[in-house]
Amino acid sequence: MEPSEEDLALINVLQIAPRLSWADAAEVLGVHATTLAARWERLRTAGAAWVTAHLIGDPQQMCLAFVAVDCEMNRRQEVTARLTEMPEVVTVEEAASNRDLMLTVITASLDDFSLRVVSKLKEISGLVKYETALCTRLHSSGGAWRLNVLSRAQEAAVRKMAGPEATGIDQPALQDLPASHLALLPYLARDGRVTAAEIARGLGRHPATVQRQLNRVLASGILSFRCEIAQKYSAFPVTCQWFVNVPAGQHEAAAAQLKTMRNVRLSASTTGPTNFVIIMWLQSLADVMNIELALQQKVPGILLVESVVMLSTVKRVGWMLNPDSRASGAVVVPAQGLEAAR
């Protein structure tokens, strides 16, 4: 099902405020709340759009890594399947480059990355080589990407209703949250709009208790809530990742310039042969050269070392995707990956 303009407007609202009430969304869009709820259920059931919550990956609170994987050609599918089963490997993409697969990995700490991820990579038959770039600063992530179909007045209204985002400053870190609170994360991963009452039924707890725990999890800033859209419906079907070098001391300025480009899905400072990663959604392969020219104009001193076009996304922030980029409905929840943080 191709989302209508009204569907895209609803998705745009939820991109800005993923947990906004239907009543508030109705006020912005001028459509009855029950109509919006039904429209969203149709989109979600079709795998065209979904709301999820995932560990934010901020290096100040946890470990975010970008891992390039090489595997034996005839075992690529088998290796991919093994990697998607790992909850710490939140995103898996097939690359059109000398790298077979690109992984985004989030763990509670660097030690956890070594113990829970690297050790398992070494055990996967057919996985020949891997190379890791650790994130030292996350400047922007996919949750900030927008369809931009709302008017400025509508966007402002949604932001006002949503209120300020949790920053995590002076709040509990992942390691500080008790197991009772971390138990909520799988429910939020499957449905970022899930209510405390629904979680309470699943856990067999009192709704008031879960509401208090949910409030603390939301205030902690460890989670990024995002409304995703199947990439085929976004008008930007091509994913490209750049590995670049940015002069020391210019990373914040570069990140500020990148935020003016609507294509950007992620920008981060990293360790490794290059010191900066940029991921964008593009309308076509022809845009790769246009974007590279724009980057050189916007970011003085930037050195474009390598560009990698993705052939497909198998898993995006925990959600398994169909070959056509729609959500399959299967979600690899993060519970197992959080055991060490309890």
VOKOL-251825 format. One record per residue (C-alpha): residue number from 1; residue in one letter; x negated, y, z negated. Coordinates in pm, 1 decimal, always signed. Example, Ala and Ser with C-alpha at 12.3 -4.5 7.8 and 13.67 -1.06 7.14 Angstrom:
2
+-----+------+----------+----------+----------+
| pos | code |        X |        Y |        Z |
+-----+------+----------+----------+----------+
|   1 |    a |  -1230.0 |   -450.0 |   -780.0 |
|   2 |    s |  -1367.0 |   -106.0 |   -714.0 |
+-----+------+----------+----------+----------+
! end
This chain:
342
+-----+------+----------+----------+----------+
| pos | code |        X |        Y |        Z |
+-----+------+----------+----------+----------+
|   1 |    m |     +0.0 |     +0.0 |     +0.0 |
|   2 |    e |   -135.5 |   +338.0 |   +102.6 |
|   3 |    p |    -85.2 |   +589.5 |   -182.7 |
|   4 |    s |   +141.3 |   +880.3 |    -92.4 |
|   5 |    e |    +54.1 |  +1244.6 |   -155.5 |
|   6 |    e |   +267.6 |  +1225.3 |   -469.8 |
|   7 |    d |    +71.2 |   +917.6 |   -579.8 |
|   8 |    l |   -259.6 |  +1096.3 |   -524.3 |
|   9 |    a |   -138.3 |  +1392.5 |   -730.2 |
|  10 |    l |    -51.5 |  +1158.6 |  -1017.2 |
|  11 |    i |   -392.8 |   +990.4 |   -992.2 |
|  12 |    n |   -559.1 |  +1332.9 |   -994.0 |
|  13 |    v |   -371.6 |  +1422.9 |  -1314.1 |
|  14 |    l |   -493.0 |  +1102.5 |  -1480.0 |
|  15 |    q |   -848.4 |  +1164.7 |  -1358.0 |
|  16 |    i |   -847.0 |  +1484.1 |  -1563.4 |
|  17 |    a |   -654.9 |  +1341.2 |  -1860.6 |
|  18 |    p |   -640.9 |   +959.5 |  -1846.8 |
|  19 |    r |   -426.8 |   +925.0 |  -2159.9 |
|  20 |    l |   -188.8 |  +1215.9 |  -2091.9 |
|  21 |    s |   +173.0 |  +1137.1 |  -2179.5 |
|  22 |    w |   +421.5 |  +1090.9 |  -1897.0 |
|  23 |    a |   +625.2 |  +1378.3 |  -2042.0 |
|  24 |    d |   +330.5 |  +1616.6 |  -2011.0 |
|  25 |    a |   +243.3 |  +1486.5 |  -1663.4 |
|  26 |    a |   +605.7 |  +1537.5 |  -1561.0 |
|  27 |    e |   +587.1 |  +1900.1 |  -1669.9 |
|  28 |    v |   +286.8 |  +1957.4 |  -1442.9 |
|  29 |    l |   +412.0 |  +1765.4 |  -1139.5 |
|  30 |    g |   +779.3 |  +1854.1 |  -1163.6 |
|  31 |    v |   +883.5 |  +1488.7 |  -1155.0 |
|  32 |    h |  +1076.7 |  +1297.9 |  -1421.5 |
|  33 |    a |   +861.5 |  +1106.2 |  -1670.6 |
|  34 |    t |  +1029.5 |   +771.2 |  -1598.1 |
|  35 |    t |   +964.3 |   +820.4 |  -1225.7 |
|  36 |    l |   +594.8 |   +881.8 |  -1295.0 |
|  37 |    a |   +573.1 |   +576.5 |  -1521.7 |
|  38 |    a |   +728.6 |   +358.6 |  -1250.5 |
|  39 |    r |   +502.6 |   +509.3 |   -983.3 |
|  40 |    w |   +194.6 |   +441.3 |  -1194.3 |
|  41 |    e |   +299.8 |    +82.0 |  -1262.7 |
|  42 |    r |   +337.3 |    +26.5 |   -887.7 |
|  43 |    l |    -10.5 |   +168.7 |   -820.4 |
|  44 |    r |   -163.9 |    -33.9 |  -1100.9 |
|  45 |    t |     +3.1 |   -359.1 |   -997.5 |
|  46 |    a |   -117.8 |   -312.8 |   -640.2 |
|  47 |    g |   -475.4 |   -253.5 |   -761.1 |
|  48 |    a |   -474.8 |    +88.3 |   -593.1 |
|  49 |    a |   -552.4 |   +275.6 |   -916.6 |
|  50 |    w |   -623.9 |   +192.7 |  -1278.2 |
|  51 |    v |   -730.7 |   +354.4 |  -1604.0 |
|  52 |    t |  -1014.4 |   +203.3 |  -1800.5 |
|  53 |    a |  -1250.5 |   +288.9 |  -2083.5 |
|  54 |    h |  -1616.8 |   +189.4 |  -2087.2 |
|  55 |    l |  -1923.2 |   +264.1 |  -2295.7 |
|  56 |    i |  -2040.3 |   +608.8 |  -2189.1 |
|  57 |    g |  -2404.0 |   +504.7 |  -2157.2 |
|  58 |    d |  -2541.4 |   +829.2 |  -2302.3 |
|  59 |    p |  -2910.3 |   +761.7 |  -2379.9 |
|  60 |    q |  -2870.4 |   +950.8 |  -2706.8 |
|  61 |    q |  -2630.5 |   +679.6 |  -2826.3 |
|  62 |    m |  -2710.4 |   +364.4 |  -2625.1 |
|  63 |    c |  -2912.4 |   +225.2 |  -2334.3 |
|  64 |    l |  -2816.9 |   +280.9 |  -1969.2 |
|  65 |    a |  -3023.1 |   +109.0 |  -1699.7 |
|  66 |    f |  -3017.7 |    +83.3 |  -1320.6 |
|  67 |    v |  -3149.2 |   -252.8 |  -1204.6 |
|  68 |    a |  -3237.9 |   -349.8 |   -848.4 |
|  69 |    v |  -3220.7 |   -723.9 |   -784.0 |
|  70 |    d |  -3366.1 |   -939.8 |   -507.3 |
|  71 |    c |  -3236.4 |  -1291.3 |   -455.4 |
|  72 |    e |  -3271.2 |  -1585.2 |   -219.5 |
|  73 |    m |  -3060.1 |  -1518.0 |    +89.0 |
|  74 |    n |  -2862.1 |  -1841.7 |    +72.1 |
|  75 |    r |  -2794.0 |  -1799.6 |   -302.2 |
|  76 |    r |  -2684.6 |  -1435.3 |   -300.2 |
|  77 |    q |  -2320.2 |  -1519.0 |   -366.3 |
|  78 |    e |  -2412.8 |  -1747.5 |   -655.3 |
|  79 |    v |  -2643.0 |  -1487.2 |   -811.8 |
|  80 |    t |  -2376.7 |  -1218.1 |   -772.1 |
|  81 |    a |  -2119.5 |  -1436.2 |   -947.9 |
|  82 |    r |  -2353.0 |  -1497.1 |  -1241.9 |
|  83 |    l |  -2429.6 |  -1126.9 |  -1276.4 |
|  84 |    t |  -2063.7 |  -1020.5 |  -1269.3 |
|  85 |    e |  -1992.5 |  -1256.9 |  -1559.2 |
|  86 |    m |  -2228.1 |  -1059.2 |  -1784.5 |
|  87 |    p |  -2034.7 |   -792.9 |  -1980.2 |
|  88 |    e |  -2345.7 |   -576.0 |  -2012.8 |
|  89 |    v |  -2371.8 |   -554.3 |  -1632.4 |
|  90 |    v |  -2085.0 |   -312.1 |  -1584.8 |
|  91 |    t |  -2124.8 |   -247.6 |  -1210.8 |
|  92 |    v |  -2250.5 |   -475.8 |   -932.2 |
|  93 |    e |  -2297.4 |   -351.1 |   -574.6 |
|  94 |    e |  -2431.7 |   -518.8 |   -262.8 |
|  95 |    a |  -2691.1 |   -297.2 |    -95.6 |
|  96 |    a |  -2796.4 |   -245.5 |   +265.6 |
|  97 |    s |  -3166.4 |   -211.7 |   +190.2 |
|  98 |    n |  -3465.5 |   -412.1 |    +74.2 |
|  99 |    r |  -3274.0 |   -440.4 |   -254.9 |
| 100 |    d |  -3004.4 |   -708.5 |   -242.2 |
| 101 |    l |  -2798.9 |   -596.4 |   -540.7 |
| 102 |    m |  -2779.4 |   -279.3 |   -748.7 |
| 103 |    l |  -2668.4 |   -314.7 |  -1109.8 |
| 104 |    t |  -2561.7 |    -64.0 |  -1371.0 |
| 105 |    v |  -2623.1 |   -201.3 |  -1719.9 |
| 106 |    i |  -2510.6 |    -62.9 |  -2056.1 |
| 107 |    t |  -2620.4 |   -205.2 |  -2390.7 |
| 108 |    a |  -2617.1 |    -85.2 |  -2750.3 |
| 109 |    s |  -2996.0 |    -35.7 |  -2753.0 |
| 110 |    l |  -3318.4 |    -95.5 |  -2560.8 |
| 111 |    d |  -3378.9 |   -406.1 |  -2772.3 |
| 112 |    d |  -3037.1 |   -534.9 |  -2669.9 |
| 113 |    f |  -3123.9 |   -471.9 |  -2305.6 |
| 114 |    s |  -3431.3 |   -693.1 |  -2342.9 |
| 115 |    l |  -3263.4 |   -962.5 |  -2548.1 |
| 116 |    r |  -2919.9 |   -977.8 |  -2387.8 |
| 117 |    v |  -2990.5 |   -886.9 |  -2026.2 |
| 118 |    v |  -3353.5 |   -933.5 |  -1922.3 |
| 119 |    s |  -3370.9 |  -1277.4 |  -2082.1 |
| 120 |    k |  -3059.9 |  -1385.1 |  -1888.5 |
| 121 |    l |  -3185.9 |  -1242.5 |  -1558.7 |
| 122 |    k |  -3488.8 |  -1468.3 |  -1586.2 |
| 123 |    e |  -3259.7 |  -1770.9 |  -1622.9 |
| 124 |    i |  -3050.1 |  -1711.6 |  -1308.5 |
| 125 |    s |  -3148.7 |  -1953.1 |  -1033.3 |
| 126 |    g |  -3195.7 |  -1777.3 |   -701.7 |
| 127 |    l |  -3276.6 |  -1440.1 |   -859.3 |
| 128 |    v |  -3626.5 |  -1371.3 |   -731.9 |
| 129 |    k |  -3713.3 |  -1025.2 |   -863.1 |
| 130 |    y |  -3569.8 |   -729.2 |  -1051.1 |
| 131 |    e |  -3683.9 |   -371.5 |  -1106.2 |
| 132 |    t |  -3547.7 |   -147.9 |  -1381.9 |
| 133 |    a |  -3506.9 |   +228.6 |  -1410.9 |
| 134 |    l |  -3397.5 |   +341.2 |  -1757.3 |
| 135 |    c |  -3177.0 |   +646.7 |  -1790.7 |
| 136 |    t |  -3333.3 |   +920.7 |  -2002.7 |
| 137 |    r |  -3048.0 |  +1168.7 |  -1952.5 |
| 138 |    l |  -2702.2 |  +1117.4 |  -1805.0 |
| 139 |    h |  -2597.0 |  +1440.3 |  -1632.1 |
| 140 |    s |  -2266.9 |  +1327.4 |  -1478.4 |
| 141 |    s |  -2079.5 |  +1001.3 |  -1421.8 |
| 142 |    g |  -1793.8 |   +865.1 |  -1214.8 |
| 143 |    g |  -1533.6 |   +976.3 |  -1465.6 |
| 144 |    a |  -1593.9 |  +1336.6 |  -1357.5 |
| 145 |    w |  -1518.0 |  +1269.1 |   -988.5 |
| 146 |    r |  -1188.7 |  +1421.0 |   -866.5 |
| 147 |    l |   -954.9 |  +1383.7 |   -569.0 |
| 148 |    n |   -894.8 |  +1760.9 |   -578.5 |
| 149 |    v |   -536.0 |  +1747.1 |   -452.8 |
| 150 |    l |   -384.8 |  +1950.4 |   -738.9 |
| 151 |    s |   -355.3 |  +2326.4 |   -729.8 |
| 152 |    r |   -580.7 |  +2526.9 |   -960.6 |
| 153 |    a |   -280.5 |  +2612.7 |  -1176.6 |
| 154 |    q |   -190.6 |  +2244.8 |  -1211.1 |
| 155 |    e |   -549.2 |  +2150.3 |  -1296.4 |
| 156 |    a |   -563.5 |  +2421.9 |  -1562.2 |
| 157 |    a |   -232.5 |  +2305.3 |  -1709.5 |
| 158 |    v |   -352.8 |  +1944.7 |  -1733.1 |
| 159 |    r |   -680.6 |  +2048.8 |  -1897.0 |
| 160 |    k |   -492.6 |  +2256.8 |  -2151.9 |
| 161 |    m |   -262.8 |  +1967.4 |  -2236.8 |
| 162 |    a |   -554.5 |  +1724.8 |  -2259.5 |
| 163 |    g |   -747.0 |  +1938.0 |  -2507.9 |
| 164 |    p |  -1123.7 |  +1924.2 |  -2562.7 |
| 165 |    e |  -1309.9 |  +1603.6 |  -2484.5 |
| 166 |    a |  -1478.4 |  +1411.3 |  -2762.9 |
| 167 |    t |  -1849.7 |  +1487.4 |  -2759.4 |
| 168 |    g |  -1973.3 |  +1230.1 |  -3005.5 |
| 169 |    i |  -2176.4 |  +1499.2 |  -3182.0 |
| 170 |    d |  -2192.7 |  +1430.0 |  -3556.8 |
| 171 |    q |  -1965.6 |  +1129.9 |  -3496.3 |
| 172 |    p |  -2034.3 |   +758.6 |  -3554.4 |
| 173 |    a |  -2270.0 |   +595.2 |  -3307.2 |
| 174 |    l |  -2188.9 |   +258.8 |  -3151.2 |
| 175 |    q |  -2395.4 |    +76.9 |  -3411.2 |
| 176 |    d |  -2208.3 |   +255.2 |  -3692.5 |
| 177 |    l |  -1857.1 |   +150.7 |  -3592.7 |
| 178 |    p |  -1734.5 |   -158.5 |  -3782.6 |
| 179 |    a |  -1619.5 |   -476.0 |  -3607.8 |
| 180 |    s |  -1257.4 |   -387.2 |  -3683.3 |
| 181 |    h |  -1293.5 |    -77.7 |  -3464.0 |
| 182 |    l |  -1500.0 |   -242.8 |  -3188.5 |
| 183 |    a |  -1222.9 |   -502.3 |  -3152.1 |
| 184 |    l |  -1014.6 |   -229.7 |  -2986.0 |
| 185 |    l |  -1259.1 |   -182.8 |  -2697.7 |
| 186 |    p |  -1152.5 |   -484.5 |  -2486.2 |
| 187 |    y |   -791.5 |   -359.1 |  -2492.0 |
| 188 |    l |   -901.9 |    -12.5 |  -2380.5 |
| 189 |    a |  -1120.2 |   -164.6 |  -2107.7 |
| 190 |    r |   -821.4 |   -353.3 |  -1964.4 |
| 191 |    d |   -590.6 |    -53.4 |  -1992.8 |
| 192 |    g |   -726.0 |   +287.9 |  -2085.7 |
| 193 |    r |   -369.0 |   +404.7 |  -2155.0 |
| 194 |    v |   -287.9 |   +123.9 |  -2399.3 |
| 195 |    t |   -107.3 |   +239.8 |  -2714.4 |
| 196 |    a |   -194.6 |   +167.7 |  -3075.9 |
| 197 |    a |   +129.8 |    -30.2 |  -3106.2 |
| 198 |    e |    +32.2 |   -253.4 |  -2813.4 |
| 199 |    i |   -316.4 |   -313.0 |  -2955.8 |
| 200 |    a |   -165.5 |   -384.1 |  -3299.0 |
| 201 |    r |    +54.6 |   -657.0 |  -3151.2 |
| 202 |    g |   -245.7 |   -812.8 |  -2979.4 |
| 203 |    l |   -463.4 |   -805.9 |  -3291.8 |
| 204 |    g |   -188.2 |   -882.5 |  -3540.7 |
| 205 |    r |   -255.0 |   -563.3 |  -3735.2 |
| 206 |    h |    -30.5 |   -288.5 |  -3871.3 |
| 207 |    p |    +29.1 |    -15.0 |  -3609.1 |
| 208 |    a |    -64.7 |   +262.5 |  -3852.6 |
| 209 |    t |   -397.9 |    +92.1 |  -3923.2 |
| 210 |    v |   -474.4 |    +53.5 |  -3553.9 |
| 211 |    q |   -373.6 |   +414.3 |  -3485.1 |
| 212 |    r |   -625.8 |   +532.4 |  -3743.8 |
| 213 |    q |   -895.7 |   +305.4 |  -3598.9 |
| 214 |    l |   -809.9 |   +417.7 |  -3244.7 |
| 215 |    n |   -837.2 |   +783.0 |  -3344.2 |
| 216 |    r |  -1185.6 |   +721.3 |  -3481.9 |
| 217 |    v |  -1296.4 |   +533.5 |  -3169.2 |
| 218 |    l |  -1164.6 |   +813.1 |  -2945.6 |
| 219 |    a |  -1336.9 |  +1078.5 |  -3158.6 |
| 220 |    s |  -1669.6 |   +890.4 |  -3159.7 |
| 221 |    g |  -1744.5 |   +985.9 |  -2799.6 |
| 222 |    i |  -1888.2 |   +639.5 |  -2723.6 |
| 223 |    l |  -1625.3 |   +576.3 |  -2454.8 |
| 224 |    s |  -1568.3 |   +731.6 |  -2116.5 |
| 225 |    f |  -1205.0 |   +714.2 |  -2003.5 |
| 226 |    r |  -1150.3 |   +729.2 |  -1631.5 |
| 227 |    c |   -877.2 |   +686.8 |  -1378.3 |
| 228 |    e |  -1019.9 |   +492.9 |  -1085.4 |
| 229 |    i |   -886.8 |   +472.7 |   -731.2 |
| 230 |    a |   -961.1 |   +200.5 |   -478.8 |
| 231 |    q |  -1237.0 |   +357.8 |   -272.0 |
| 232 |    k |  -1060.9 |   +280.0 |    +57.8 |
| 233 |    y |   -780.8 |   +518.4 |    -46.9 |
| 234 |    s |  -1011.5 |   +798.5 |   -164.7 |
| 235 |    a |  -1101.6 |   +932.3 |   +184.0 |
| 236 |    f |  -1464.9 |   +865.5 |    +86.7 |
| 237 |    p |  -1526.3 |   +498.2 |   +174.4 |
| 238 |    v |  -1907.8 |   +506.7 |   +186.1 |
| 239 |    t |  -2127.1 |   +485.0 |   -125.0 |
| 240 |    c |  -2487.5 |   +604.7 |   -106.3 |
| 241 |    q |  -2748.0 |   +612.5 |   -381.0 |
| 242 |    w |  -3060.8 |   +826.9 |   -366.1 |
| 243 |    f |  -3381.2 |   +773.5 |   -559.5 |
| 244 |    v |  -3553.6 |  +1110.9 |   -577.9 |
| 245 |    n |  -3822.3 |  +1303.4 |   -760.4 |
| 246 |    v |  -3732.7 |  +1637.8 |   -918.2 |
| 247 |    p |  -4006.9 |  +1862.7 |  -1061.6 |
| 248 |    a |  -4053.9 |  +1840.0 |  -1437.3 |
| 249 |    g |  -3847.7 |  +2100.6 |  -1615.5 |
| 250 |    q |  -3602.6 |  +2132.8 |  -1324.8 |
| 251 |    h |  -3371.5 |  +1841.9 |  -1405.1 |
| 252 |    e |  -3101.7 |  +2047.1 |  -1580.1 |
| 253 |    a |  -3101.0 |  +2301.9 |  -1298.6 |
| 254 |    a |  -3079.2 |  +2022.4 |  -1042.5 |
| 255 |    a |  -2789.5 |  +1863.4 |  -1230.7 |
| 256 |    a |  -2607.3 |  +2197.9 |  -1239.2 |
| 257 |    q |  -2642.4 |  +2230.4 |   -862.0 |
| 258 |    l |  -2521.1 |  +1874.1 |   -808.5 |
| 259 |    k |  -2205.3 |  +1948.0 |  -1005.5 |
| 260 |    t |  -2108.3 |  +2193.9 |   -731.4 |
| 261 |    m |  -2098.6 |  +1905.2 |   -481.2 |
| 262 |    r |  -1765.7 |  +1721.5 |   -491.7 |
| 263 |    n |  -1915.5 |  +1397.7 |   -352.5 |
| 264 |    v |  -2131.2 |  +1328.3 |   -657.5 |
| 265 |    r |  -2029.8 |  +1024.8 |   -862.8 |
| 266 |    l |  -2339.1 |  +1005.2 |  -1084.6 |
| 267 |    s |  -2659.1 |  +1195.2 |  -1152.4 |
| 268 |    a |  -2918.9 |  +1089.2 |  -1405.8 |
| 269 |    s |  -3282.2 |  +1137.2 |  -1502.9 |
| 270 |    t |  -3470.1 |   +807.6 |  -1512.3 |
| 271 |    t |  -3798.4 |   +629.8 |  -1569.4 |
| 272 |    g |  -3973.3 |   +443.3 |  -1290.6 |
| 273 |    p |  -4130.7 |   +526.3 |   -952.2 |
| 274 |    t |  -3877.4 |   +809.4 |   -913.2 |
| 275 |    n |  -3735.0 |  +1025.8 |  -1190.1 |
| 276 |    f |  -3380.6 |  +1103.2 |  -1074.6 |
| 277 |    v |  -3085.7 |   +901.7 |   -938.8 |
| 278 |    i |  -2789.8 |  +1040.4 |   -743.0 |
| 279 |    i |  -2484.1 |   +842.0 |   -634.2 |
| 280 |    m |  -2223.5 |   +988.7 |   -398.7 |
| 281 |    w |  -1906.7 |   +885.5 |   -217.7 |
| 282 |    l |  -1911.4 |   +999.5 |   +145.7 |
| 283 |    q |  -1662.4 |  +1014.5 |   +431.7 |
| 284 |    s |  -1898.0 |   +845.6 |   +678.5 |
| 285 |    l |  -2256.0 |   +732.7 |   +734.7 |
| 286 |    a |  -2309.8 |  +1052.7 |   +932.9 |
| 287 |    d |  -2272.6 |  +1242.9 |   +605.5 |
| 288 |    v |  -2592.0 |  +1087.8 |   +467.0 |
| 289 |    m |  -2809.6 |  +1325.3 |   +669.9 |
| 290 |    n |  -2582.0 |  +1621.3 |   +594.2 |
| 291 |    i |  -2604.2 |  +1552.5 |   +222.9 |
| 292 |    e |  -2981.7 |  +1517.2 |   +236.0 |
| 293 |    l |  -3009.4 |  +1858.0 |   +400.9 |
| 294 |    a |  -2776.6 |  +2004.3 |   +137.8 |
| 295 |    l |  -2981.9 |  +1850.3 |   -143.7 |
| 296 |    q |  -3301.1 |  +2002.7 |    -11.2 |
| 297 |    q |  -3132.7 |  +2342.9 |     +7.9 |
| 298 |    k |  -2972.8 |  +2326.6 |   -336.1 |
| 299 |    v |  -3255.5 |  +2168.2 |   -536.5 |
| 300 |    p |  -3595.6 |  +2335.8 |   -482.1 |
| 301 |    g |  -3883.6 |  +2089.2 |   -483.4 |
| 302 |    i |  -3665.7 |  +1778.3 |   -457.5 |
| 303 |    l |  -3836.0 |  +1482.1 |   -289.2 |
| 304 |    l |  -3601.3 |  +1224.6 |   -134.3 |
| 305 |    v |  -3781.1 |   +893.9 |   -169.7 |
| 306 |    e |  -3516.8 |   +637.3 |    -76.7 |
| 307 |    s |  -3150.0 |   +620.6 |    +19.7 |
| 308 |    v |  -2945.6 |   +304.0 |    -29.2 |
| 309 |    v |  -2603.5 |   +254.2 |   +128.4 |
| 310 |    m |  -2379.4 |     +5.0 |    -50.1 |
| 311 |    l |  -2211.3 |   -264.8 |   +157.8 |
| 312 |    s |  -1953.3 |   -339.7 |   -109.0 |
| 313 |    t |  -1875.7 |   -299.2 |   -476.9 |
| 314 |    v |  -1805.9 |   -632.6 |   -643.7 |
| 315 |    k |  -1756.1 |   -494.8 |   -993.8 |
| 316 |    r |  -1705.0 |   -139.0 |  -1110.5 |
| 317 |    v |  -1731.9 |    -48.2 |  -1480.3 |
| 318 |    g |  -1612.4 |   -392.9 |  -1584.1 |
| 319 |    w |  -1335.9 |   -435.5 |  -1325.4 |
| 320 |    m |  -1367.7 |   -702.7 |  -1058.7 |
| 321 |    l |  -1276.1 |   -567.7 |   -715.9 |
| 322 |    n |  -1134.3 |   -732.8 |   -406.1 |
| 323 |    p |  -1333.4 |   -701.7 |    -80.4 |
| 324 |    d |  -1102.4 |   -414.4 |    +21.0 |
| 325 |    s |  -1203.0 |   -219.6 |   -296.5 |
| 326 |    r |   -871.2 |   -270.4 |   -477.3 |
| 327 |    a |   -878.7 |   -394.3 |   -836.8 |
| 328 |    s |   -827.1 |   -770.1 |   -859.5 |
| 329 |    g |   -682.7 |   -742.0 |  -1209.6 |
| 330 |    a |   -972.1 |   -932.4 |  -1367.5 |
| 331 |    v |  -1175.8 |   -738.4 |  -1623.2 |
| 332 |    v |  -1499.8 |   -849.7 |  -1789.4 |
| 333 |    v |  -1446.8 |   -699.9 |  -2132.5 |
| 334 |    p |  -1739.7 |   -567.7 |  -2339.0 |
| 335 |    a |  -1668.9 |   -755.8 |  -2662.5 |
| 336 |    q |  -1951.7 |  -1006.7 |  -2628.7 |
| 337 |    g |  -2202.1 |   -734.3 |  -2551.4 |
| 338 |    l |  -2119.2 |   -554.4 |  -2874.2 |
| 339 |    e |  -2186.3 |   -834.9 |  -3118.4 |
| 340 |    a |  -2532.4 |   -701.5 |  -3198.2 |
| 341 |    a |  -2387.7 |   -360.6 |  -3275.7 |
| 342 |    r |  -2148.1 |   -484.2 |  -3539.9 |
+-----+------+----------+----------+----------+
! end
